[in-house]
Amino acid sequence: MSLFYRLAFRFVFFFTKLSDDRKHKTNRERKDVHVRRISLSNKQKMNVLSDHRNLDKKEPLLFDIHGGGWLYGDENLNLDFGKWYAQRGFKVALPSYSLVYDNNIKTIVHELYEALAFLKENAEGLALDLSKAVIVGDSAGAGLALLLLSISQSEELQKIYGVGKLPIEFSGCALYHPCCYPKKLIFVKRPKLFDRGARRAFLRMYCGKEEYERLLSVADFSDYADKVSRLCPMLVMTSLGDQFLKYQTDRLVKDLDEHHLSYAYLCIPDRKFGHVASVMQIDEDHCQKANEQVLAFLRSTID
């Protein structure tokens, strides 16, 4: 049955990619943004974006982690989104990471740490101002962003994942439609039997065989929130139109409140504003307005 669900995941996300490609076609090209393509180890890649006019000018780093349910996406998925921010005074890094078909969450964490270490080592050549760095993520990528920030604040989590503090200290964070509870994902609404099977198969991939129980014990934010004493200034963004994962954002807000972790909250009151719309379709008027609010928050954390 595990093979059945793996194939089903690939099938679903094949059509997700086709849908996202159609959405990207509504965005303009932005040829005035320079894209530097970087190869890291283990076939991992990263795009670093800069406005052509400011190639050699030091600017704040925006480290953006793409979504895709840990099952889809690469360094190009959020390219248009990154270009939008690059035109507004950031050097934008878009890293890829392994998908859970082949590697578990611990490998993903190590790969993102490697991308950050590369940026720190090459900050001068890339014209990065690391004293003003922010981290952004959408959907599963937002879950990864929050996980990285939490690991950096917890020695216990550092031991579990086999890493230290983050190579770069972030001044602020924006979580677009965050998915921080893998164990509570809903894959199939009916019948529940298939939903349980899909979740079980997914978590086996997410945690891997060797450290399944250990990584499963800290898979959801609620599992490790009490290990985190503070987080950098953070904006949690969702919308009434996110029928797909708003329940995950609602749970995150509840946990942040229960553990007295401060955050700003932005809920777009538009029921037609779907999951990560402002990441996929950045030139739509309602998406521009939402991104401008997130941009204002991020600037407030570094000014």
Secondary structure, 3 states (H helix, E strand, C coil): CHHHHHHHHHHHHHHHHHHHHHHHCCCCCCCCEEEEEEECCCCCEEEEEEEHHHCCCCEEEEEEECCCCCCCCCCCCCHHHHHHHHCCCCEEEEECCCCCCCCCHHHHHHHHHHHHHHHHHCCCCCCEEEEEEEEEEECHHHHHHHHHHHHHCCHHHHHHHCCCCCCCCCCEEEEECCCCCHHHCCCCCCCHHHHHHHHHHHHHHHHCCCCHHHHHCCCCHHHHHHHCCCCCCEEEEEECCCCCCHHHHHHHHHHHHHCCCCCEEEEECCCCCCCCHHHHCCCCHHHHHHHHHHHHHHHHHHC
